[in-house]
């Protein structure tokens, strides 16, 4: 059984595009960066911790319910962040924070990094994808209007490339789906490699 350790509707939609049968079980962990933690280390660590937390929870529940070994679990965790000037931009805490982030991104290029992790009984595997995103210059009225619409509030870096912010982005270099929150080519490669060894995980 494949499990997506995320409550993100965008990740659920993206994983569905790959054609896998899966269930969703959001993970609850502390997402604060550690002192001095590099962005790629940060997103891969959170992806592993999310996947591990859900794997442990479901394993305990399955064992308690059946009293015997359950079907193999394959849990996918992911975490996405925006990086500008070596600063990790997570989800804004309020409208002012969202506007601050958008000012940082205005008229320049930044990185979007997503960590992905697979946890099963056999092992933990993780990797990361990086995409470069170019923003055009934004005026204060544009920023205020975008923030007022509410779209930035649940998104790393205070924008969603698949939404209204598409008009701010003239070009990217790298995986588009990575900017949305799940690098599909990377994730499908990881899953397929694991399923060749443990095909029961599809059930």
C-alpha positions, -999 to +999 in steps of 0.1 A: +000+000+000+013+034-010+006+062+014+011+099+008+022+116+041+008+150+032-025+169+035-016+190+005-043+189-022-017+198-048+005+169-039-025+146-039-035+158-074+001+154-087+006+119-073-027+109-089-013+119-123+013+091-120-015+065-119-008+049-085-034+038-061-027+054-027-042+067+004-035+100+022-024+103+058-011+138+068+020+139+090+023+162+120+059+172+128+079+202+139+089+219+107+113+245+122+148+246+106+177+236+128+203+263+135+227+265+105+208+239+085+212+241+048+180+243+027+185+210+009+193+192+041+162+208+056+137+197+030+151+162+028+151+159+066+115+170+068+104+146+040+121+117+059+105+127+092+070+131+077+072+097+060+087+080+090+060+095+114+032+082+092+049+048+086+053+043+124+017+054+130+002+031+104+024+001+114+012+004+150-024+007+139-023-022+116-006-044+141-031-035+168-060-042+145-049-075+131-025-089+156-003-100+127+019-085+100-001-062+077+004-056+040+037-039+031+037-001+035+054+023+012+051+059+026+060+090+006+069+122+023+077+155+007+086+190+018+090+222-004+107+255+004+117+286-014+153+298-011+164+334-016+197+349-004+203+316+015+171+323+035+145+295+038+110+309+030+083+287+044+046+295+046+039+331+056+026+336+092+003+365+082-004+389+054+025+412+063+049+383+061+035+372+028+041+407+014+076+407+028+084+375+010+070+387-023+091+418-021+122+396-016+113+376-048+104+406-069+126+412-100+150+383-094+156+346-095+152+322-066+153+285-060+125+261-051+137+229-034+116+198-027+128+169-006+111+135-012+115+104+009+102+068+008+100+047+039+093+010+040+102-019+063+134-024+043+149+011+042+145+049+040+155+066+008+155+104+002+164+128-026+159+165-035+150+185-066+159+221-073+142+245-098+152+281-106+123+305-108+125+340-123+100+367-109+094+399-128+094+431-108+062+435-087+046+468-077+032+474-042-003+474-055+001+441-072+016+426-040-012+439-019-039+427-043-024+392-045-020+389-007-056+402-002-068+373-024-055+348+001-036+326-023-002+331-007-011+321+028-006+283+027+023+282+002+060+283+007+074+316-004+039+331-005+030+321-040+016+293-061+029+289-096-002+271-107-025+300-095-026+337-100+011+341-094+017+325-128+016+360-142+046+370-121+068+342-135+082+347-171+105+316-169+118+287-149+147+264-153+140+228-141+109+208-131+076+228-131+059+202-108+087+206-083+076+243-078+040+230-072+053+207-045+061+173-059+088+166-086+070+139-106+099+125-125+120+121-094+092+106-074+081+082-100+117+070-105+120+064-067+087+046-065+092+024-095+126+013-083+111+003-049+081-014-065+103-036-086+116-050-053+083-049-034+054-050-059+029-058-030+032-021-020+007-013-048-021-032-032 
